[in-house]
Amino acid sequence: TTTPPTTTPPPTTNPPDTTTPPATTPPPPTTTPPPTTTPPPTTTPPPSVPPTETPVTLSPFSFTEIPYSNPDLVNPGRGAEQWHNAVEVNVPTEGVNTTPYDVYHRFVWTRLEGSTQGSYNWSYFDGLVNAAIQRKQKMSFGIMTSYPEGTTNEGLASFDGGYAAYPQYLHNMMQQESVKDWRTGSTWTPNYNSPNYLARLLALHQALNSHIESASFNGVRYRDVIQYIDIRGYGSWGEWNSSSLVNHTDEYPAGTFPTVATFKKIVDAHTKGFPNFPLVAMIAAFDANWLGIVNNPPEIAHYILTTRNNWGPIGWRRDQWGATDSYLKDYLEFNNRSFNGVVFKNLIMERWKTAPITGEPAPFSNGMADLERQIKLYHATSFGNGNYGNTPNGTVRERVRAASKASGYRFKITSGEAPKKITRNSSFTINTMWQNVGLAPTYENWDVVFELQNSSGNVVWTGKSKKVLKLFLPSTSASKTTDNFTIPTSVLPGTYKLVVRIKDPNNYRPNIQLAVNGKNSDGSYTIFTGVEVK
């Protein structure tokens, strides 16, 4: 505490003259102070409320469905695909040649690597991909390492009295091992357990994958063109059976039939070699010691059905569509064999929900009378339009068209809501009701986009929907998607057309056709023709 300074008192004043005392002045009357006035209560100002936006009125819209009885909608990633160079049946309309959006090829290892280790030559592969690009197709493929009775006409290498689907340097390596590759007739077959075989198979896939990731043609990246890849690498034509080589797997030379560890490494050569592309396994991989000419162990069926690469789970390929042999049912819907408590049919018959089911017809399939039923049962997304055996007659052609129409996805927008008046820099909503009335989802990425187009058809604004079509499963009812957008002030006031389209995010594939009427020439579908933007 600070002590205040001492104040000096004022000097004493002499007293006045006392002869006449001063008159006493009465004190003034006491004045009553005015009553205290209570201040008015403080009023709290109301909080600042931002001006409210006028609610945007949504107007309903709807589309009419295209009847299923109409000709099929040719869409990417579904239906009858080009099989090598063949499109044997007109799809969707008899007498009209329509190029499919997808093509499949398989070829031998020796098409890609020469007689010395690492002597890769991509010219054959590039020719296939470039041709697909010129036709706006995606390409799927498989690589064979065994080709019974094949010759140089199919691209095999000729050495040591026979033909091989794998390079001569690898043959020389295996001949130096204690367990060697072997020949029956004119066909050389690898020792699948050879460390050199397994290492070089993986190296081939990694080299090809690197090429796919880096190469392009006419401005189109190869990686945007590849659809799915077969898991081959073992068995006759890579089909995971030993047909035309032996009558029973016991006839394999000692030590050459794959062990479980080898089977897994062959699968791994694909999941690690092609990490970012869909893979499909041959259905003989699900044999589980069922047939003597196949005899693949249950453990490898379980491994294929439970492993995955970066893209996702492994699908399957049936190369006998239309055939009615009982063993095919035993591989698929009646496959009660199991491993680690997993019954195989439960995974096999549900796999379509997460990975593609595909294949090609068998050339002895009784006129394809059962083809459509099989496509529906297994929820197939595609099959090869070739390999029918004899030239398809009119009945077979109709059955192929019916099977193609049944396969894969079939999307529609049933109805929705959108504004007819939009204020720039103000939020608005578009609601859409989506349904897949097909058999399977799409396994590719697609963008659903809304556009405002001016009177010249130019796009002045684009909004991407949050709707995800990849793996959008079939359903008996539609599901709602709500999107919120804002139009920037860079869009001039005026009247525009509001449309929706499904487009490839890589701008390679054509737009998906919806199963509704109203498609415009540019592949979009009109929601409203006169939307006022102010």
RAURZI-V740367 format. One record per residue. N is the residue number from 1. PHI is phi as a letter, one per 20 degrees, with the letter a starting at -180 (NA if undefined). Layout:
n & phi
N & PHI
N & PHI
This chain:
n & phi
1 & NA
2 & e
3 & e
4 & f
5 & f
6 & f
7 & e
8 & f
9 & f
10 & f
11 & f
12 & f
13 & e
14 & g
15 & f
16 & f
17 & f
18 & d
19 & f
20 & d
21 & f
22 & f
23 & f
24 & e
25 & e
26 & f
27 & f
28 & f
29 & f
30 & f
31 & e
32 & f
33 & f
34 & f
35 & g
36 & f
37 & e
38 & f
39 & f
40 & f
41 & f
42 & f
43 & e
44 & f
45 & f
46 & f
47 & f
48 & f
49 & d
50 & f
51 & g
52 & e
53 & f
54 & f
55 & g
56 & e
57 & e
58 & e
59 & d
60 & f
61 & b
62 & b
63 & c
64 & e
65 & f
66 & f
67 & g
68 & f
69 & f
70 & f
71 & g
72 & f
73 & e
74 & f
75 & c
76 & f
77 & m
78 & b
79 & n
80 & f
81 & d
82 & f
83 & d
84 & l
85 & d
86 & d
87 & c
88 & e
89 & c
90 & f
91 & c
92 & e
93 & c
94 & g
95 & n
96 & d
97 & e
98 & d
99 & f
100 & f
101 & e
102 & b
103 & b
104 & c
105 & c
106 & c
107 & b
108 & e
109 & g
110 & f
111 & f
112 & d
113 & c
114 & e
115 & f
116 & d
117 & f
118 & n
119 & e
120 & f
121 & c
122 & e
123 & f
124 & f
125 & f
126 & f
127 & f
128 & f
129 & f
130 & f
131 & f
132 & f
133 & f
134 & f
135 & d
136 & m
137 & d
138 & e
139 & d
140 & d
141 & b
142 & b
143 & d
144 & e
145 & d
146 & b
147 & b
148 & g
149 & m
150 & f
151 & c
152 & f
153 & f
154 & e
155 & n
156 & f
157 & e
158 & d
159 & a
160 & l
161 & m
162 & b
163 & c
164 & c
165 & e
166 & d
167 & f
168 & f
169 & f
170 & f
171 & g
172 & f
173 & f
174 & f
175 & f
176 & e
177 & e
178 & f
179 & d
180 & d
181 & f
182 & b
183 & c
184 & c
185 & m
186 & d
187 & d
188 & e
189 & c
190 & f
191 & e
192 & f
193 & e
194 & f
195 & g
196 & f
197 & f
198 & f
199 & f
200 & f
201 & f
202 & f
203 & f
204 & g
205 & f
206 & f
207 & f
208 & f
209 & f
210 & f
211 & f
212 & f
213 & f
214 & d
215 & e
216 & b
217 & b
218 & l
219 & n
220 & d
221 & f
222 & g
223 & f
224 & e
225 & d
226 & f
227 & e
228 & c
229 & c
230 & f
231 & e
232 & d
233 & n
234 & b
235 & n
236 & f
237 & l
238 & m
239 & e
240 & m
241 & c
242 & d
243 & g
244 & m
245 & d
246 & b
247 & e
248 & b
249 & f
250 & f
251 & e
252 & f
253 & g
254 & g
255 & n
256 & d
257 & f
258 & f
259 & e
260 & g
261 & f
262 & f
263 & g
264 & f
265 & f
266 & f
267 & f
268 & f
269 & f
270 & e
271 & f
272 & e
273 & f
274 & c
275 & f
276 & d
277 & d
278 & f
279 & d
280 & c
281 & e
282 & f
283 & f
284 & f
285 & f
286 & e
287 & g
288 & l
289 & l
290 & e
291 & d
292 & f
293 & e
294 & d
295 & m
296 & f
297 & f
298 & g
299 & f
300 & f
301 & f
302 & f
303 & f
304 & f
305 & f
306 & c
307 & e
308 & a
309 & d
310 & g
311 & f
312 & q
313 & f
314 & e
315 & e
316 & b
317 & c
318 & d
319 & d
320 & c
321 & g
322 & n
323 & f
324 & d
325 & g
326 & f
327 & f
328 & f
329 & f
330 & f
331 & f
332 & d
333 & f
334 & d
335 & f
336 & e
337 & f
338 & b
339 & b
340 & l
341 & m
342 & e
343 & e
344 & f
345 & f
346 & f
347 & e
348 & f
349 & f
350 & d
351 & f
352 & g
353 & f
354 & c
355 & b
356 & f
357 & d
358 & b
359 & q
360 & b
361 & f
362 & e
363 & f
364 & b
365 & d
366 & l
367 & m
368 & l
369 & f
370 & d
371 & f
372 & f
373 & f
374 & f
375 & g
376 & f
377 & f
378 & e
379 & l
380 & f
381 & e
382 & a
383 & b
384 & f
385 & e
386 & a
387 & m
388 & e
389 & n
390 & f
391 & g
392 & f
393 & e
394 & f
395 & f
396 & f
397 & f
398 & f
399 & f
400 & f
401 & f
402 & f
403 & f
404 & f
405 & f
406 & f
407 & f
408 & m
409 & e
410 & b
411 & e
412 & b
413 & d
414 & e
415 & a
416 & r
417 & c
418 & b
419 & e
420 & e
421 & c
422 & c
423 & e
424 & f
425 & m
426 & c
427 & f
428 & b
429 & c
430 & c
431 & d
432 & c
433 & d
434 & d
435 & b
436 & d
437 & d
438 & e
439 & d
440 & b
441 & e
442 & e
443 & d
444 & d
445 & e
446 & c
447 & d
448 & e
449 & c
450 & d
451 & c
452 & d
453 & d
454 & e
455 & f
456 & e
457 & n
458 & e
459 & e
460 & d
461 & b
462 & c
463 & c
464 & e
465 & f
466 & e
467 & f
468 & d
469 & e
470 & f
471 & m
472 & f
473 & e
474 & f
475 & b
476 & e
477 & c
478 & e
479 & c
480 & e
481 & c
482 & d
483 & c
484 & d
485 & c
486 & c
487 & e
488 & f
489 & f
490 & f
491 & e
492 & f
493 & g
494 & r
495 & d
496 & c
497 & e
498 & e
499 & c
500 & c
501 & b
502 & d
503 & c
504 & f
505 & f
506 & e
507 & l
508 & d
509 & f
510 & f
511 & g
512 & f
513 & e
514 & e
515 & e
516 & c
517 & f
518 & o
519 & f
520 & e
521 & f
522 & e
523 & n
524 & e
525 & c
526 & f
527 & e
528 & c
529 & e
530 & c
531 & d
532 & e
533 & d
534 & c
